[in-house]
Amino acid sequence: MNYTTSINGQWHTDYIAKTKTMDEQSLRFVIADCKEAINANPETPKADQYADEALYCLRELYQRGAIRRDTAFIMNGAKEII
């Protein structure tokens, strides 16, 4: 995976922490943006990172009670259930 690196080399941990500071509108924007980027170019080397970003944002929305556990979304033609 070719993830954007963080200062301490822990991209996933850092991004999860970042989602906790984002407002709901920002989380929803990132989800839509990542979904659009993956659908436009699923072969991009960053597709896995975009998917992780979207899922971390979805998880944060769920933890805040902003979405239900059975919320579905479509990414690259595949239905994901969280």
N, C-alpha and C positions, 0 to 999 in steps of 0.2 A: 504494500500500500504506500502511496506517495502522499502522506498527510502533511499539511502545513505544520511545521514544527513550532513548538512553544519554547520559551526560554529554558525551561527545565526539562524539556523532552517528554513531557507527559501531556500530549495534546488532548487525549480523551478526558482525563481528569480535569484539566484546565477548562475545556469547553463545557463540561457538565456544570462546573462551578459558575461559569459565565451565564449559563441559562437561568440560574437562580437569581441573577441580578437584572434580567431582562423583563420588560413589561409584557403583558399578554399580546399586545399588538405587534411587538417586535418578534416574539416567538412565532406568531402566526405568519408574519412576513417571511422569516427565515424558512419555515416549512414550505411555503408556496414557492419561494425563490429556488430552493434546492430541488424541489419537485420539477419545476420548469427546466432547470439546468440539466437534470438527469434525462428528462423526456426529450429535450432538444439534442442531447449528445450522450447517449448511454455508454459510449466507448471511451469517454474522457478518462484520463488517469485519476481524476478527482471524484469520479462517480461514487466510490465507496465513502469518501469523506463527506460528500453532500448527503448521502443516505444516513450516515451517522449523525450529522448535524440535525437533520429533520427528525430523526427518531429521538434524539436527546431533547429537542424542543417539545415534541409530542409527549414525552415522558414527564417533562416539567409541567406542561398544561394539565396532564392527568393528575399529577401530585397536588396541584393547586385546586383541583376540582372543576377546572374550566372545561374539561371534556370527559365523557364517560369512557369506561374501559372498553366497551364494544364499538367505539368510534372507528370507522373505516376510512381509509383514504386510498387513492390510486396513485401509484408511482411507477412509471415506465410500464404501464399496462397491467401491473400486478396489484391485486387488492391486498392491502396490509391491514390486519386487525390488531389493534393494540388493546 
